[in-house]
Amino acid sequence: MTATVVLVHGAFADSSSWNGVIERLRQAGHPVLAVANPLRGVKEDAAYVRSVLSTVDGPVVLVGHSYGGSVISAVHAPQVQALVYVAGFIPDEGESAGQLAAKYAGSTLGETLEQVPLPDGGADLYVRQELFHEQFAADVPAPQAELMAVGQRPIVASALEEPAPAPSWRNVPVYSLIPGADKNIPPESQQFMSARADAEVVSVPGASHAVLVSQPGPVADLILRAA
């Protein structure tokens, strides 16, 4: 049976960021679902993804971009045959996204963020629109990056500090695509996490954190290899 590819976007993005990848996966004959990640917390978001997987028959290749990597790592489902991380966090138990992003020098994300207070006393985080292109998507054409900045979905600040549960990546094959010019998650951090998870790694020199938008071909190729 052909595997269904389930795509999980990260913070400051939405499901449309996968459009170029989706087109290629569908051309290759794979059913695809792009999940609307709630971005409310690792365990809560993982529970939502599991609920989506419960509607899928047959094997699944589960793909996470950025913070979406933290989410797919917390999803334990027997139908998942492989995990693919695209500029993604691959946390071990007890680690947070914020902790891993700071493990090696190079992330400039923190200084670009603005907060929107929430009624419960928490805060949602956005990348400031005027800084989005350079920070998040430097190799995406400026008009497209400007639209992405306007349409970005926020993440609750506490999600980036939430400790990860026991990871699913210990039990399935792992693939990781690392963009060489990522300003959100330093490539060295991604290399460390990928090596620890014994991942098959593809590097894309010069690519930004939004590599799934700027270079969907290599992303789709890695997913197809996993499938």
C-alpha positions as CSV (number, residue, x, y, z in Angstrom):
1,M,0.0,0.0,0.0
2,T,1.3,3.5,-0.9
3,A,2.2,5.5,2.2
4,T,0.3,8.6,3.0
5,V,2.5,11.6,3.7
6,V,1.4,13.7,6.6
7,L,3.0,17.1,6.8
8,V,3.2,19.2,10.0
9,H,4.2,22.8,9.7
10,G,6.1,24.8,12.3
11,A,5.8,28.1,14.0
12,F,5.3,31.3,12.0
13,A,4.1,29.3,9.0
14,D,0.9,27.5,7.9
15,S,0.0,24.5,5.8
16,S,0.4,26.4,2.6
17,S,4.2,26.5,3.1
18,W,4.1,22.9,1.9
19,N,2.4,23.7,-1.4
20,G,5.5,23.1,-3.6
21,V,6.3,19.8,-1.8
22,I,2.7,18.7,-2.0
23,E,2.6,19.1,-5.7
24,R,5.6,16.9,-6.2
25,L,4.4,14.2,-3.8
26,R,1.1,14.0,-5.5
27,Q,2.7,13.7,-8.9
28,A,4.7,10.8,-7.5
29,G,1.4,9.1,-6.5
30,H,1.3,9.6,-2.8
31,P,-1.8,10.7,-0.8
32,V,-0.9,13.8,1.2
33,L,-2.4,15.5,4.3
34,A,-1.1,18.9,5.5
35,V,-2.1,19.3,9.1
36,A,-3.1,22.6,10.6
37,N,-0.7,22.5,13.6
38,P,-2.4,24.2,16.5
39,L,1.0,25.6,17.9
40,R,-0.4,25.5,21.4
41,G,2.1,23.1,23.1
42,V,4.1,19.9,22.2
43,K,1.9,17.4,23.9
44,E,-1.4,19.1,22.8
45,D,-0.2,19.5,19.2
46,A,1.0,15.9,19.1
47,A,-2.4,14.7,20.4
48,Y,-4.1,16.6,17.5
49,V,-1.7,15.0,15.0
50,R,-2.5,11.6,16.4
51,S,-6.2,12.3,15.9
52,V,-5.5,13.1,12.3
53,L,-3.6,9.9,11.8
54,S,-6.5,8.0,13.2
55,T,-8.4,8.9,10.0
56,V,-5.7,7.5,7.7
57,D,-5.7,3.9,6.5
58,G,-2.3,2.3,5.9
59,P,1.3,3.4,6.4
60,V,2.3,7.0,7.1
61,V,5.4,9.0,6.5
62,L,5.3,11.8,9.1
63,V,7.1,15.0,8.2
64,G,7.7,18.0,10.5
65,H,9.2,21.4,9.7
66,S,10.9,23.4,12.5
67,Y,8.8,23.2,15.7
68,G,6.8,20.6,13.8
69,G,9.7,18.3,14.4
70,S,9.1,18.5,18.2
71,V,5.5,17.6,17.5
72,I,6.1,14.6,15.3
73,S,8.7,13.3,17.8
74,A,6.0,13.2,20.4
75,V,3.6,11.2,18.1
76,H,3.6,7.5,18.8
77,A,1.5,5.6,16.3
78,P,2.1,2.1,14.9
79,Q,1.3,3.2,11.3
80,V,4.2,5.7,11.1
81,Q,6.9,4.0,9.1
82,A,9.4,6.9,8.9
83,L,10.0,10.4,10.3
84,V,11.3,13.2,8.2
85,Y,12.6,16.4,9.7
86,V,12.9,19.5,7.6
87,A,15.0,22.2,9.3
88,G,13.4,20.5,12.3
89,F,13.9,20.0,16.0
90,I,14.6,16.3,17.0
91,P,14.4,16.5,20.8
92,D,15.2,13.8,23.3
93,E,13.1,13.4,26.4
94,G,13.1,16.5,28.6
95,E,14.6,18.8,26.0
96,S,12.7,21.9,24.7
97,A,12.9,23.6,21.4
98,G,14.3,26.8,23.0
99,Q,17.0,24.8,24.7
100,L,18.1,23.1,21.5
101,A,18.0,26.3,19.4
102,A,20.4,27.8,21.9
103,K,22.7,24.8,22.1
104,Y,25.0,26.2,19.4
105,A,25.5,29.9,18.4
106,G,23.8,31.3,15.3
107,S,20.1,31.8,15.9
108,T,18.9,35.3,15.6
109,L,15.2,34.5,16.0
110,G,14.8,35.9,19.5
111,E,15.5,39.4,18.6
112,T,13.0,39.4,15.8
113,L,10.0,38.3,17.8
114,E,7.1,40.3,19.1
115,Q,4.5,39.2,21.7
116,V,0.8,39.4,21.8
117,P,-0.7,39.0,25.3
118,L,-3.3,36.2,25.8
119,P,-6.2,36.3,28.2
120,D,-4.7,33.4,30.3
121,G,-1.6,35.5,31.0
122,G,0.5,33.8,28.3
123,A,1.7,35.3,25.1
124,D,1.7,34.4,21.4
125,L,4.9,35.0,19.4
126,Y,5.2,36.4,15.9
127,V,8.2,37.3,13.8
128,R,8.0,41.0,13.1
129,Q,6.8,41.5,9.5
130,E,9.6,43.9,8.5
131,L,12.2,41.3,9.7
132,F,10.5,38.1,8.4
133,H,12.1,37.9,5.0
134,E,15.7,38.2,6.2
135,Q,15.2,36.0,9.3
136,F,12.9,33.3,8.1
137,A,12.9,33.1,4.4
138,A,16.0,35.0,3.0
139,D,16.1,32.8,-0.2
140,V,12.4,33.2,-1.0
141,P,11.5,36.1,-3.4
142,A,10.6,39.2,-1.4
143,P,7.0,39.5,-2.6
144,Q,6.3,35.9,-1.6
145,A,8.1,36.3,1.7
146,E,6.0,39.4,2.5
147,L,2.8,37.4,2.0
148,M,4.2,34.7,4.3
149,A,4.9,37.3,6.9
150,V,1.4,38.6,6.9
151,G,-0.2,35.1,7.0
152,Q,2.2,33.6,9.6
153,R,0.5,31.7,12.5
154,P,1.8,32.5,16.0
155,I,3.1,30.0,18.5
156,V,2.3,30.3,22.2
157,A,5.6,31.2,24.0
158,S,5.3,28.3,26.5
159,A,5.4,25.7,23.6
160,L,9.1,26.6,22.9
161,E,10.0,25.8,26.5
162,E,7.9,22.7,27.0
163,P,10.0,19.6,27.8
164,A,9.6,16.9,25.2
165,P,8.1,13.5,26.1
166,A,9.9,10.2,25.2
167,P,10.6,10.4,21.5
168,S,9.2,8.2,18.7
169,W,12.4,8.6,16.6
170,R,14.0,5.8,18.5
171,N,11.8,3.2,16.9
172,V,11.5,4.2,13.2
173,P,13.9,5.3,10.4
174,V,14.7,9.0,10.5
175,Y,15.6,11.4,7.8
176,S,16.7,15.0,8.2
177,L,17.1,17.9,5.8
178,I,19.4,20.7,7.0
179,P,19.4,24.1,5.3
180,G,22.9,25.6,5.4
181,A,21.9,29.2,6.1
182,D,19.2,28.6,8.7
183,K,18.9,31.6,11.1
184,N,16.2,30.1,13.3
185,I,17.8,26.7,14.2
186,P,21.6,26.8,13.8
187,P,22.7,24.1,11.3
188,E,25.2,22.8,13.9
189,S,22.2,22.2,16.3
190,Q,20.4,20.3,13.5
191,Q,23.5,18.3,12.7
192,F,23.9,17.3,16.4
193,M,20.2,16.2,16.7
194,S,20.3,14.4,13.4
195,A,23.5,12.4,14.4
196,R,22.0,11.5,17.7
197,A,18.9,10.2,16.0
198,D,21.0,8.2,13.5
199,A,19.2,10.1,10.7
200,E,19.9,9.9,7.0
201,V,20.9,13.6,6.3
202,V,20.6,15.8,3.3
203,S,22.2,19.2,3.4
204,V,21.0,22.1,1.3
205,P,23.8,24.8,1.2
206,G,22.7,28.4,1.3
207,A,19.0,27.5,2.1
208,S,17.0,29.4,4.6
209,H,14.7,28.1,7.4
210,A,11.9,28.2,4.8
211,V,13.7,25.6,2.6
212,L,10.4,23.8,2.0
213,V,9.2,27.0,0.2
214,S,12.4,28.0,-1.6
215,Q,13.6,24.5,-2.5
216,P,10.7,22.1,-2.5
217,G,12.4,19.7,-4.8
218,P,15.1,18.4,-2.4
219,V,12.5,18.3,0.4
220,A,10.1,16.2,-1.7
221,D,13.0,13.9,-2.8
222,L,13.9,13.1,0.8
223,I,10.3,12.4,1.7
224,L,10.0,10.1,-1.3
225,R,13.1,8.3,-0.2
226,A,11.6,7.8,3.2
227,A,8.4,6.5,1.6
